[in-house]
Amino acid sequence: MSGNFARFAEVGRKIVAVGRNYRDHAAELGNAVPETPLLFLKPASSYITEGTPIKIPKGCSSLHHEIELGVVIGQKGTDISEGSAMNHVAGYVLALDMTARDFQSIAKKKGTPWDMAKGFDTSCPVGKFIPKDAVADPHNLELWCKVNGALKQNGNTKDMIFSIPYLISYISQYFTLEPNDIILTGTPAGVSGVKAGDVIQGGLAKLAEIEFKVVDRSGGS
C-alpha cells in the first residue's frame, strides 16, 4: 500500500459515508439516532488532497465542516462477516465531509436525495494514508477540527454508534467493497459554518493533521 493518499484519491471507485453515527451530532441537528446505519455516497470526483482548496458550491450559503475517520478498504468483499471485517481494512485517513447544509435542509424537507449537499466537487478533503498497523485501536482516537485556529469539534471515535466491523459488514451486504474505497464513519458534534477565506484544520490523535483553505467557486477568497 502506498503511503501517499493521492494515489487512493485517483483510483478509489467510491466513498460510502455514514450519517448520524455520533449521538451528540445527531442531537445538535435535531435528528433521531438511527437504528441502522444511515448511508449515502460521495463520488470519487469529490476528493481533494492538501494544497487544493475547498470550493463553496454555487448557490450555497451555509457550508459546514464535518471531521471524520475514514476507513480505507484493502481487500474486495461482499457479505463480509463482522468477525472477518478488519481483514478487509488497509488503513485509515483523516477526512472532511463538507456539507452544503442549506442544500441538505431543503432536500430533507422535500424528501429528496442529498447528492448535491454532500457530493459536490471538493467535498471530500483527505489527508495522508495511515497503515492499519500504525493504529492500535481505531475505536479510541481523538478527532478535532479548528476553523481559523478556534476549536470547533473535539470528539473520540469510541463514541461512534456503529463500530467499524459492523459498518463494513452492513455496507458490504449492499455494496461490494473494493480496494481503495473509503468508508467515512461519521462526525462528532460541533459542526459549524465556514466562508471564503477561512482555514480548516483537523487532527486524528497523533497520527495525522490536515489543513485546507476555503474559497468561493471562482477560486478567490
Phi, psi and chi 1 to 4 in degrees:
 res  aa     phi    psi   chi1   chi2   chi3   chi4
   1 MET       -  133.7  -70.7  -65.6  176.7      -
   2 SER   -71.0  145.3  168.6      -      -      -
   3 GLY   -82.6   -5.6      -      -      -      -
   4 ASN  -101.2  110.1 -177.9   -4.4      -      -
   5 PHE   -69.5  -14.6 -170.6   75.9      -      -
   6 ALA   -55.9  -33.9      -      -      -      -
   7 ARG   -62.2  -42.5  173.1  177.4  176.6  -87.9
   8 PHE   -67.3  -36.9  -68.2   83.8      -      -
   9 ALA   -64.7  -27.7      -      -      -      -
  10 GLU   -80.0  -34.5  -69.3  170.2    0.6      -
  11 VAL  -112.6  -11.0  -58.8      -      -      -
  12 GLY   -64.1  135.3      -      -      -      -
  13 ARG   -90.2  -27.1  -64.6 -177.1   67.1 -180.0
  14 LYS  -155.4  158.0   60.0 -176.5  172.8  -67.2
  15 ILE  -121.5  117.2  -57.9  160.3      -      -
  16 VAL  -103.4  116.9 -175.4      -      -      -
  17 ALA  -107.8  148.1      -      -      -      -
  18 VAL  -113.2  121.7 -176.8      -      -      -
  19 GLY   -93.1  150.8      -      -      -      -
  20 ARG    55.5   42.9  -54.4  174.9 -167.6  171.3
  21 ASN   -93.7    5.0 -159.8   26.7      -      -
  22 TYR  -126.9  128.0  -72.3   75.6      -      -
  23 ARG   -60.2  -39.4  -66.8  179.0 -171.6  -83.9
  24 ASP   -67.3  -33.1   55.3   -1.4      -      -
  25 HIS   -71.4  -41.7  173.8   58.3      -      -
  26 ALA   -58.2  -41.6      -      -      -      -
  27 ALA   -66.4  -40.2      -      -      -      -
  28 GLU   -67.5  -23.3   73.1  177.2  -16.5      -
  29 LEU  -100.1    4.3  -64.9 -177.5      -      -
  30 GLY    71.8   27.6      -      -      -      -
  31 ASN  -102.0  148.4  -65.6  -40.4      -      -
  32 ALA   -70.9  148.4      -      -      -      -
  33 VAL   -74.8  125.1  174.3      -      -      -
  34 PRO   -70.6  148.3   25.2  -32.9      -      -
  35 GLU   -85.5  -24.9  -64.3 -177.3    2.2      -
  36 THR  -130.3  158.4   55.7      -      -      -
  37 PRO   -56.8  135.6  -27.5   36.8      -      -
  38 LEU   -94.2  113.8  172.6   62.3      -      -
  39 LEU  -110.3  146.5  -54.4 -179.9      -      -
  40 PHE  -148.6  161.9   58.8   92.3      -      -
  41 LEU  -110.5  144.8  -62.6  176.8      -      -
  42 LYS  -118.1  137.1  -64.8  169.3   79.4   80.8
  43 PRO   -71.7  155.3   27.3  -34.8      -      -
  44 ALA   -61.5  -22.4      -      -      -      -
  45 SER   -70.0   -8.0   56.7      -      -      -
  46 SER   -84.3  -10.7   65.2      -      -      -
  47 TYR   -64.6  139.3  -82.5  126.9      -      -
  48 ILE  -141.0  155.8   55.7  169.9      -      -
  49 THR  -116.0  169.9   52.8      -      -      -
  50 GLU   -57.3  139.2  -73.8 -168.9  -87.4      -
  51 GLY   106.0  -17.7      -      -      -      -
  52 THR  -106.8  131.6  -60.6      -      -      -
  53 PRO   -80.2  158.0   29.7  -35.9      -      -
  54 ILE   -80.7  125.2  -62.4  164.9      -      -
  55 LYS  -103.8  126.3  -65.1 -177.6  179.3 -179.9
  56 ILE   -65.6  124.7  -59.1  170.7      -      -
  57 PRO   -66.7  152.2   22.5  -31.9      -      -
  58 LYS   -55.5  127.9 -176.0  177.7 -179.4  179.2
  59 GLY    85.3   -3.4      -      -      -      -
  60 CYS   -83.1  130.6  173.6      -      -      -
  61 SER  -116.8    2.4   60.6      -      -      -
  62 SER  -148.7   85.5 -179.2      -      -      -
  63 LEU   -98.2  125.0 -179.3   64.2      -      -
  64 HIS  -113.6  147.6  -78.7 -163.4      -      -
  65 HIS   -91.4  145.1   57.3   78.9      -      -
  66 GLU  -139.8  109.1  -62.6 -172.1    8.2      -
  67 ILE   -81.9  137.5 -165.2   75.3      -      -
  68 GLU  -146.8  153.2  -49.6 -151.8    1.0      -
  69 LEU   -86.0  125.4  171.4   67.0      -      -
  70 GLY  -102.6  136.8      -      -      -      -
  71 VAL  -102.9  121.8  178.4      -      -      -
  72 VAL   -94.5  122.5 -178.9      -      -      -
  73 ILE   -79.7  137.6  -60.7  -61.5      -      -
  74 GLY  -115.9  -15.4      -      -      -      -
  75 GLN  -137.9  130.8  178.9 -179.1  -31.8      -
  76 LYS   -62.3  142.7 -175.0  175.6 -179.3  178.1
  77 GLY  -164.7  147.7      -      -      -      -
  78 THR  -131.2  142.0  -57.0      -      -      -
  79 ASP    51.4   50.9  -67.8  -36.6      -      -
  80 ILE   -76.2  136.6  -59.9  165.9      -      -
  81 SER   -79.0  153.5   68.9      -      -      -
  82 GLU   -58.8  -37.7  -79.1 -169.0   67.2      -
  83 GLY   -64.4  -28.8      -      -      -      -
  84 SER  -106.6    2.7   65.1      -      -      -
  85 ALA   -58.3  -41.6      -      -      -      -
  86 MET   -68.5  -17.1  -65.1  -54.8  -70.3      -
  87 ASN   -67.8  -17.3  -65.1  -27.2      -      -
  88 HIS   -93.6    1.3  -68.3  -98.8      -      -
  89 VAL   -94.2  126.5  175.4      -      -      -
  90 ALA   -89.4  -34.1      -      -      -      -
  91 GLY   172.1 -155.1      -      -      -      -
  92 TYR  -140.0  169.1  -54.6   92.7      -      -
  93 VAL  -153.5  146.9   67.6      -      -      -
  94 LEU   -88.0  131.1  179.8   60.2      -      -
  95 ALA  -139.9  162.7      -      -      -      -
  96 LEU  -116.0  132.1  -74.0  162.6      -      -
  97 ASP  -101.0   88.8  171.2   21.2      -      -
  98 MET   -72.1  135.4  -61.7  -57.2  -61.8      -
  99 THR  -131.6  124.3  -57.6      -      -      -
 100 ALA   -79.3   91.9      -      -      -      -
 101 ARG   -63.9  -34.2 -166.4   69.7   70.1 -163.5
 102 ASP   -67.1  -39.7   48.8  -12.7      -      -
 103 PHE   -62.2  -42.9  -68.0    3.7      -      -
 104 GLN   -65.3  -41.3 -173.4 -172.5   38.9      -
 105 SER   -61.8  -41.8  -64.8      -      -      -
 106 ILE   -64.2  -43.4  -68.2  168.9      -      -
 107 ALA   -63.6  -40.4      -      -      -      -
 108 LYS   -64.2  -40.7  -73.9  163.1   66.2  175.7
 109 LYS   -65.4  -36.7  -71.5  176.7 -178.2  176.9
 110 LYS   -86.9  -12.9  -67.9 -177.1  175.9 -179.6
 111 GLY    73.2   28.4      -      -      -      -
 112 THR  -105.1  163.7   55.3      -      -      -
 113 PRO   -61.9  162.0  -24.4   36.0      -      -
 114 TRP   -95.2   12.8  -62.6   -3.8      -      -
 115 ASP   -53.5  -48.5  -63.8   17.5      -      -
 116 MET   -69.3  -32.4  -72.0 -179.9   61.8      -
 117 ALA   -71.6  -29.6      -      -      -      -
 118 LYS  -115.5  -20.0  -69.3  -76.1 -166.4  176.3
 119 GLY  -113.3   10.8      -      -      -      -
 120 PHE   -64.5  161.2   59.0   88.8      -      -
 121 ASP   -55.3  136.9  -73.0   -7.6      -      -
 122 THR    74.9   13.6   75.5      -      -      -
 123 SER   -83.7   -1.1   64.4      -      -      -
 124 CYS  -131.6   73.2 -168.5      -      -      -
 125 PRO   -69.1  137.8  -18.3   33.0      -      -
 126 VAL  -133.4  154.3  -66.0      -      -      -
 127 GLY  -100.5 -157.4      -      -      -      -
 128 LYS   -74.0  154.7   67.0  177.8 -176.5  179.0
 129 PHE   -71.1  134.2  173.8   71.2      -      -
 130 ILE  -115.5  113.0  -54.8  166.0      -      -
 131 PRO   -59.2  147.2  -21.0   32.4      -      -
 132 LYS   -56.6  -39.3 -179.0  167.8   68.6  172.8
 133 ASP   -73.0   -5.7   58.7    9.9      -      -
 134 ALA   -86.8   -6.4      -      -      -      -
 135 VAL  -116.5  110.3 -179.2      -      -      -
 136 ALA   -66.2  -43.3      -      -      -      -
 137 ASP  -147.0  102.7 -178.4    4.1      -      -
 138 PRO   -68.2  -10.3   26.7  -35.4      -      -
 139 HIS   -96.6   18.6  -62.9   99.6      -      -
 140 ASN  -151.4   65.1 -171.9   18.9      -      -
 141 LEU  -127.1  131.3  -63.8  172.1      -      -
 142 GLU   -73.0  135.6 -178.4 -173.3    8.0      -
 143 LEU  -119.6  129.9  -85.0  171.1      -      -
 144 TRP  -138.9  156.9   58.1  -96.6      -      -
 145 CYS  -143.9  134.1 -176.7      -      -      -
 146 LYS  -122.3  148.7  -63.9  178.5  179.5  178.9
 147 VAL  -121.9  117.6  177.3      -      -      -
 148 ASN    53.6   37.6  -59.2  -31.4      -      -
 149 GLY    86.3   -8.2      -      -      -      -
 150 ALA   -94.0  127.0      -      -      -      -
 151 LEU   -68.8  126.3 -175.3   64.5      -      -
 152 LYS  -113.5  -43.3  -61.2  -66.4 -176.3  178.3
 153 GLN  -122.6  136.4  -67.8 -177.9  -91.0      -
 154 ASN  -149.9   93.1 -170.9   15.6      -      -
 155 GLY  -130.5 -171.3      -      -      -      -
 156 ASN  -144.5  139.7 -167.5  -66.0      -      -
 157 THR   -65.4  -13.7   57.8      -      -      -
 158 LYS   -65.6  -16.1   67.4 -177.4  178.9 -177.5
 159 ASP   -92.7    5.5  -64.8  -37.9      -      -
 160 MET   -63.1  141.0  -70.9 -167.8  -65.0      -
 161 ILE   -72.5  -46.5  -63.0  168.3      -      -
 162 PHE  -109.4  128.5  -58.3  108.5      -      -
 163 SER   -72.4  166.4   70.1      -      -      -
 164 ILE   -61.8  -48.0  -68.0  168.5      -      -
 165 PRO   -59.2  -38.5  -25.9   35.6      -      -
 166 TYR   -65.0  -43.7 -176.1   87.5      -      -
 167 LEU   -62.9  -44.7  -70.0  172.9      -      -
 168 ILE   -60.5  -46.1  -68.9  171.9      -      -
 169 SER   -62.0  -46.7  178.0      -      -      -
 170 TYR   -64.4  -50.1 -177.7   86.2      -      -
 171 ILE   -61.0  -40.3  -68.7  166.5      -      -
 172 SER   -70.2   -9.3   70.3      -      -      -
 173 GLN   -73.7  -20.9  -65.5  176.2   51.5      -
 174 TYR  -118.3  -32.7  -55.9   96.9      -      -
 175 PHE  -127.3  124.5  -54.0  104.4      -      -
 176 THR   -63.2  125.9  -65.1      -      -      -
 177 LEU   -89.1  133.2  -69.9  172.0      -      -
 178 GLU  -123.8  156.7  -58.9  169.3  -71.7      -
 179 PRO   -52.4  135.2  -28.8   37.3      -      -
 180 ASN    81.2   -4.0  -55.8  -49.5      -      -
 181 ASP   -63.4  154.5  -75.2  -10.1      -      -
 182 ILE  -124.1  140.0  -77.7 -171.2      -      -
 183 ILE  -107.8  119.6  -63.3  172.3      -      -
 184 LEU   -89.0  123.5  -63.8 -178.8      -      -
 185 THR   -94.1    9.7   58.5      -      -      -
 186 GLY   104.0  168.7      -      -      -      -
 187 THR  -127.3  144.7 -165.6      -      -      -
 188 PRO   -77.3  175.8   27.7  -33.1      -      -
 189 ALA   -64.4  162.2      -      -      -      -
 190 GLY   110.4    7.5      -      -      -      -
 191 VAL   -60.2  146.3  -59.9      -      -      -
 192 SER  -153.2  167.7   66.4      -      -      -
 193 GLY   -78.9  150.7      -      -      -      -
 194 VAL  -130.4  159.3  -67.9      -      -      -
 195 LYS  -135.6  169.1   62.4 -174.8 -174.6  -57.5
 196 ALA   -55.8  134.1      -      -      -      -
 197 GLY    99.1  -17.9      -      -      -      -
 198 ASP   -71.8  153.7  -73.7  -13.0      -      -
 199 VAL  -119.4  124.0  175.0      -      -      -
 200 ILE  -102.3  128.9  -57.4  172.9      -      -
 201 GLN  -120.7  147.4  -63.4  171.0  -62.9      -
 202 GLY  -142.8  158.8      -      -      -      -
 203 GLY  -144.2  150.1      -      -      -      -
 204 LEU  -126.4  100.1  178.1   66.6      -      -
 205 ALA    46.6 -131.9      -      -      -      -
 206 LYS  -106.5   20.0  -64.4 -178.5  179.3  179.2
 207 LEU   -93.0  -33.4  -63.1  167.1      -      -
 208 ALA  -161.2  151.6      -      -      -      -
 209 GLU  -137.8  151.4  -68.3 -169.1    8.1      -
 210 ILE  -134.1  158.6   54.8  175.3      -      -
 211 GLU  -148.7  128.2 -178.9  174.0  -52.6      -
 212 PHE  -137.8  139.5  -70.5   88.4      -      -
 213 LYS   -93.5  145.7 -174.1  176.2 -178.5 -179.7
 214 VAL  -100.6  132.0  179.9      -      -      -
 215 VAL  -132.0  165.0  -59.2      -      -      -
 216 ASP   -76.4  172.3   62.8   30.1      -      -
 217 ARG   -63.1  -26.9 -167.8  164.6  176.7  -96.4
 218 SER   -77.7   -8.1   65.4      -      -      -
 219 GLY   102.6   -7.5      -      -      -      -
 220 GLY   -87.3  162.6      -      -      -      -
 221 SER   -96.8      -   59.5      -      -      -
